[in-house]
Amino acid sequence: MFKIMFVCHGNICRSPMAEFIMKDVVKKRGVADKFYIVSSATSYEEIGSGVHYGTRKILDRLNIDCSKKRAIKLLKEDYDKYDYIIGMDEINIRNMNRIFGGDPDNKIYKLLDFTSLSGDVADPWYTGDFESTYRDVVNGVEGLINTILKA
C-alpha cells in the first residue's frame, strides 16, 4: 500500500483538494485499495477547521464529499508513516524539512514535481483563484498516480 500525505500551510484549501481528488481518481481507476491518502498543515492556524468554501465548491461540483475533513497538523512522527509527503509550495517544503529535521529517505516532493510544470501550486487563500489551483492539483495528482503505478 502506498501511503501519501499532502501538505499545505493550513490544510483547508490545497492539501485537502489534493487528498480528495486523489481519493476520487484512484477509486475510479479501481486501485483505491493500493492507497492510503490524507492531508495536513504545517501551521496550527486552522487546526480543527473544515475545508475552505472555495475548495468545497469545487469538490461539490465533482460530487466529492469532504464534509468530515478537519484540518490537522503535520507531526514529526508522520515522516516514518508515509511513503510520499507532498507539499504544495517551496515554503511548505521548507517547513516540512524543519518539522521532520530533514528528508533522509527522499520522501518529500512538491506536487508539481510530478508534472511537466514547474513551481508552486498557488495558495487560493491569497489568490482567490480556486480554479487555477484545481487545474494544478489535478495535473499533479495524475502525475503522482502515474509515477507510483509505473514503479
Helices and strands as residue ranges (DSSP letters): E 2-8, H 14-28, G 32-34, E 35-41, H 53-61, H 78-81, E 84-87, H 90-100, E 108-110, G 111-114, H 124-127, H 130-150
